[in-house]
């Protein structure tokens, strides 16, 4: 009996399901082989020096993606650690000034939960509510600033709806006020132009796996004026200028650097291609009556489309689409039965938020994938609506 292989899954959740780019994997493999860069980069012998040289080349590649000097980049385990180091590190380091923090209700959990921890420690946090499109106005930030404000944290691109914040405008406000400005750029790096100096960003979080690099490695850009104000979260050998102790994983960092180099060279053209595919997907889904686009056509990143299918429970829809890789919200909250806190913050009722799916397009998404995905979603929505009370 011949074995029948299942159809190739369609990855429409690239925000969380990102394969390592083959060119990146090749660079990493070179480090892992017997004659590769396996030495401890903190050691002074030849093997250690070779690993250190490879790491510094990768540091320059990552820094170039965001317009930063390589010396201002600290390697971490990913954006979650970078967010925590920025938020907790600055607030604790500046507690003598009052330690007031400003953030947004639609931030990633890595920022929101760090803010909640600060509140448990006695800090005051102001959470801004965005408008129905997800935007936070610079005037909102201005009104929230106080003499005691030491940090403002606003993500560049929201991971569920894709809205792009005006980082340069907020950065100018924070710089004039004297508050440190942190940006979570996990979703935007390599997809949108970033210049931390022109945008007046003080701290910026990155992660490799959103760029088709390896999981488990990220970075935090730290402006020199913030370095002395930033308390580390972990201690040990004093690596990364004492801000993030621990032996540096050369193979992960080299992969991160290669992914950033590819994104710098190809990111703009790829973003344009994904924008065409996103609109193709929306057009194909629009044959269904009574659906809602939760992410704006303009002012949002080209790789994310968030759609509500009223009358259909999102998890039931996912269960009927085994050939698709997508989610009802952030992958970090996928085990929760609660509706997306991001969509609820935009004013959507619980039922509409529960019925919403995030489609996240990637480098390997094709027009044929879009057609197959749209047909599958339309089929399942019609079936579920037909049997729904």
N, C-alpha and C positions, 0 to 999 in steps of 0.2 A: 504494500500500500504506500503510495507516494505521500510524503509529508507536505502539507500545505503551510507555508509560512504566513504568519499574519501580516497585514499591510504595514508598511513603515509608519510609525507614529508621526503625527504632524505636531511639531513643537511650536505651539502658540503661547508658550509661557517662558520665553527666553530670559525674562527677568530672574527666574529661579532655576531654569533648566538650560544651562549654557555648556555646550561641549567645549573642550579645550581645542583651540585652533591647531591644526596639524603642524603649522610652522612653529607655533609656540611649543608644542610637545617635543619637537625635534631639538629645540634649544635646551629644554629641560633634560631630555635624555642624555645629551652630551655631558651634562653635569653629573649624572648618576652613574655613568660607566666607570670602569676601573681606572681609566686614565683621564677622568673628568675632574671637575672642580669639587672634590669631596672633602677638602681640608676645612678645618675650622677657620673662618675668616678673621677671628681674633688672634690666631697664632701667627708667629713671625717667620715660620719656616716656609719653604717654597710652595708647599701645597696650600697653606693658609693665605699666602700673598696672592696666589692665582685666584682663589675664591674671592678674596677681597676685591681684586681688580674687576672680576666679573660682576660683583655686586655694585660697585661704583659706576660701571658702565650702565647697568640697569637703572640705577638711581637717576642718572642723567636722562635716560629715556622716559622714565615716568615723569620727571620734573618738566621735561619739554612739552608734555601733553597739556600741562596746566600753566605754562609760562612762568615757572618758578625756578629759582636757583637750586641746583641739586643739594647743596648743603642744608637747605631748609626742609628736607623731606625725611620723615621718620617712618621706618617700616613697622607694620603691625600685622596682626593675624587677619585683618579684614576691616570692613567699614564699621562693624559693630564695635570693635575695640577702638577704632579711631574716633568714633562718635563719643564713646565713653571717656576716652582720654581727654578729648577737647572739652566736653561739657563738665565732667566732674573735676578735671584738672584745673581749669580756669576758675570755676566757682569756689573750689576749696582754697586755691592759691590766693584768691582775692577776697576772702571772707572778711578781712579787716575793713574792707570798703563797703560792706553790707551784703555782698554776694547775691544781688538781685539778678535774675535771669529772665530773658524774654524768649519765648518760642512759639510754635504754632500747633494747633490741635490736630493737624493732619500730618505731622512729622512722622518719621519712621519710629517704630517702637524702641530702637536703640537710643534715640534721643529722648523720647517721652518717658521711658522707664528710668533713664539716667536723671531726668528732671524730677521724677517722683522720689528717687533716692535722695536728691538734694533737699526736697521738701521735708523728708523724714529727718534730715540732719539740721533742719532749722532755717534753710534758705527759703526765700520767697520767689515763686515763679509766676510769671504772667503768661497765659496761653492766649494767643490771638486766634480769632475765628475768621477764616477766609470767606470770601463771597461765594456765590453759588457755583462759580467756575473753578474755585479753588485758589484764586489769587489773593495774596496779602498785599494791601496797598502800603506804600512807604509812609503815608500819613498815619496809618495804624501803628507802625513801628515807632514813629516819632512821638506819638502820644503815649506810648508805653514806656518810653525811656525815662529813667529817674537818675538822680545824682548817684544812687547806689547801684545802678545797673552796671554789671561787669561783663556780661555776655549776652549776645543775641545769636540764636541758632535758627536758621531757616534753610530748608533743603532747596537745591537748585531745581530739581524735577521730582514731582511726586511719583512714587513707585506704583500707585494704583490707577491714577487718572492721567498722569503725564503732564500736568500743568507746569509751565516754566515760570519761575518767579523772577522778578527784576532784581537780580543780585547786585548789579552795579549801583542802583539807586539806594538800596538798603545799606550797602557797604559804605557809601559816602556819608550817610547819616551816622552810622556807627563810628566811623573814623573821626568825624567832627565832634562826636559826643565823648569819645575816649573809651567806649565799650569794645571789647573784642568781638569780632564777627566770625561765627563758625558756619560753614556750609557743608551739608552732606551732598556730595556730588557723585554718589554711587551710580545713579541712573543716567547722569548727563555726560560724564567723562567719556571721551571718544565718540560721542554723538553730537555734542554741541561744542562750539568754541569756548574755551575757558582761559582766562588770563587773570590769575589771582592778584597780580599787581594793579592792572587796570581796573579790576572790579573792587579793589580795596578789601580783599578777603584776608583775614588773619589766620584762620584755621580751615582746612578743607580736607574732607574724608574721601578716600578712594578704596575700591576693592578690585582685585584682579578678575574675579570670575564673571563680572558683568561685561568684561572686555574680551571674553573667550580665553582668559588666562586661567591658571589653576586656582582652585578654592583654597582658602587658608592663608592667603597673603593679601595685605592691603597697605595703605600708607596714610599718614597724616601730614599735610603741609602745615608748618608752623612758622609764621612771620617772626623775624628776630625780635621784634618788640614784645612778643608774647612768650618767648621762651622762658624767661625768668619768672613769669607769672603762672606757669603751667606746672602743677605737681604731678609726678608720675603715679601710675597705678600699681606698678610692680617694680621690684627691686632685685638686684643681683649683681651681674658683672659690669653694669654701667654702659652696656652697648647703646647705640643710637643716642649719643650725647647724654646719657643718663635718663632719657625720657622713656625708654622701653628696653629694659634689660632682657637678655636671653640670646642664645646662639642664633645667629641669622641663618635661615635656610636658603642656601645659595641657589638651589635648583628652583625653588618657588619664586625667588626674587628675579632670577634670570628670565623665567617664564613671564612674570609680570612686566618686565621691561620690554620683552619682545612683543607682548600683546599691545602695549602702549605705542610702540613704534608703528605697528600695523594700523592701529586706530588713527594715529596722527596722519598717516599717508592715505588711508582709504575711508575714513569716517564720514567725511562730508558727502562723497558720492553715494555711500551706502545709506546715509540718512535720507537722501533724495529718493533712492529706490524704495526704501521702506515706506515713505510717505505715499507713494503711488499704490503700494500694496495695501496699506491701511485703508485708503479711500475705496479701493476695490472691494475690500472685505465689508466695509460699511454699506456700500451700494448693494452688495449681494444679500446682506442681512436685512436691508430695508424693505424687501418684499414682504416681510412679516409685519402684520399690523400691530399697532400699539407697542412699539419698542422705543426705547429712549437712549440717546447717546449721552453718557455721563462725562465724557472727555470732549473738550472743544476741538473743532477742526483746525482752528488757528490758536496760537498761543500754547500749544502742547507739543510734546516730543513726537516724532514721527513713528516711533516703535510701539506706542501703547494706544489701544482702543478699549474703552470700558463701556459696556452696553448692558442696559437693564431689559429683562424680558418679563414684564408683569404677567402674573398668572402662572408663573413657573418658578418653583423653588430651585435656587441655584445649584445646590448640592445634588438634587435629583437630576438636573440637566447634565451635570458633570458625570454622574454615574452612567448615564445613557450615551456617553461619548468616550468610550475607552480608547478610541483611536486618536484622540486629541490630548495634548498636554497643555492644560490651562487651569486657571484657578478663579475662585470667587473674590479673591482679594490678594493681600500680601501673603507670600509663602510662609512668612514668619508667623502668621496667625491661622494657618490652614487647619490646625487641630481644634480651633474654636468654633462653636456653633453660633456665635454672635454675629450679627450683620457687620459689615465693614464700618469701623469707626470713622474712616475717611469719608465715606459716602454719607454717613449720618451727620458728620460735621458740616457737610454742604447743604443740609436741609432735607435730604431724602428720608422718607418714612422707612420704618424697619422692613416692611414687605418689599418695597422697591429695591432697597439695598441688598436684601437677601436674594433677589432675583437677578443680580448683576454678575457679569463675568468680565474678567480682564483678559484681553487678547494682547499678547506681547510678541511682536514680530522680531525676527533676528536675521543674522547674516545668511543663514541657510534657508530661510523661508522663500518659497517660489510662488509664482502666480498660480501654478497648478495646485500647490498646497492650499492657497486661499480658496480656490474653487471647491476643493474637496471639503475643507473645513466648513465653509458657509453652507454647503449642501447638507452636511451632517448636522449642523446646528439647527437649520431650518426644519429638517426632518424631525428631530427630537423635540423641538419646541412645539410643533404642530401636534405631535403625538401626546405630549404631556398636557397640553391645553385641552385636547379632546377628552381626556379622561379626568381632568380636574373638576372638582365640584364648584 
